[in-house]
Amino acid sequence: MYEKSEKYVVKVLPHKGYEVIGYWQDDIHRLKSRIVFEYKTNKIIAAEVEAEKTPFPICTQGIQSIKNLIGKQVSPGFYNVVKANVMNKDGCIHVGELVLGSVKAAIQAASREMPEWVEEEDYKARWAVFSSIYKDKCIFFAQPDAETKALQMLHECGKNKGE
């Protein structure tokens, strides 16, 4: 009766951060987003959406609300920032979903591999913040020694992704 698909592709942008291309599609929508997250500040430095298919002509106006996020910092409570700036009467709920999915994808990609241009201590400190968010939402991260094991295990999973 209904099917929705989402896909996220993450690329490292050397000495800058992460670029996430997101796809959101159902029977009446086909959206593609591009969001660039700056590594040092966790801010969104570029954001755009293309609408290949929408149910209503005004939707093309609403999707432009993603530009309201340029300069915003991704941190705890970011959902409320997206809700206020994108998922509102002038915006688009599906673009908000793309943004939130892109944040998750960037975090997941960052956990798999430390870019060569990032200092290890900085990387570990950032990961500690992200892993603390997962602490009460995941059986693995709820374990007492999870934080020390997580990065090593995730890096190993990332190396073996082609197997």
Sequence and secondary structure as in RCSB ss.txt:
>XXXX:A:sequence
MYEKSEKYVVKVLPHKGYEVIGYWQDDIHRLKSRIVFEYKTNKIIAAEVEAEKTPFPICTQGIQSIKNLIGKQVS
PGFYNVVKANVMNKDGCIHVGELVLGSVKAAIQAASREMPEWVEEEDYKARWAVFSSIYKDKCIFFAQPDAETKA
LQMLHECGKNKGE
>XXXX:A:secstr
    EEEEEEEEETTTEEEEEEEEE SS EEEEEEEEETTT BEEEEEEEEEE SSTTHHHHGGGGGGGTT B  
TTHHHHHHHHTSSTTS HHHHHHHHHHHHHHHHHHHH   TTS HHHHHHHHHHHHHHHTTT TTTTSTTHHHHH
HHHHHHHHHTTT 
